[in-house]
Structure formats: structure tokens, C-alpha cells
Amino acid sequence: MTPEQRTDLDRRRRQKNWAVLGVLVVLVALFFAISAARVLRG
């Protein structure tokens, strides 16, 4: 594997990791909002 290919692979892996992190943050926020609404509603 050439250094250019390795750099490209690392860049794509980093982008994928950020995308997964974003999805997880959205899910946590969604679960928190649902839980808070249920508690506040009674």
C-alpha cells in the first residue's frame, strides 16, 4: 500500500468515525428528550 493510499484510507476511516459519533449523539439526545418528556408529563 502506497503512502497516498494509506492517507486516503485513514481520511475515509476518520470521516466514518465522525459519522458514527454523530449518529450516536443524536440517538442519545433523542432518548434523553423522550425520557424527560415522559417524566415531566407524569
C-alpha positions in Angstrom: 0.0 0.0 0.0 1.4 3.3 -1.0 1.5 6.3 1.4 -1.1 8.1 -0.7 -3.5 5.1 -0.4 -2.8 4.9 3.3 -3.6 8.6 3.8 -6.8 8.2 1.8 -7.8 5.2 3.8 -7.1 7.0 7.1 -9.2 10.0 5.9 -12.2 7.9 5.0 -12.0 6.0 8.3 -11.9 9.2 10.2 -14.9 10.5 8.3 -16.8 7.3 9.0 -15.9 7.5 12.7 -17.2 11.1 12.9 -20.4 10.0 11.2 -21.0 7.2 13.7 -20.3 9.6 16.5 -22.9 12.0 15.1 -25.5 9.2 14.9 -24.8 8.1 18.5 -25.1 11.7 19.8 -28.4 12.2 18.0 -29.7 8.9 19.5 -28.6 9.8 23.0 -30.3 13.2 22.7 -33.5 11.6 21.3 -33.6 9.1 24.2 -33.0 11.9 26.7 -35.7 14.1 25.2 -38.2 11.2 25.3 -37.3 10.3 28.9 -37.6 13.9 30.0 -41.0 14.3 28.3 -42.3 11.2 30.0 -41.1 12.3 33.4 -42.4 15.8 33.0 -45.8 14.5 31.8 -46.2 12.4 34.9 
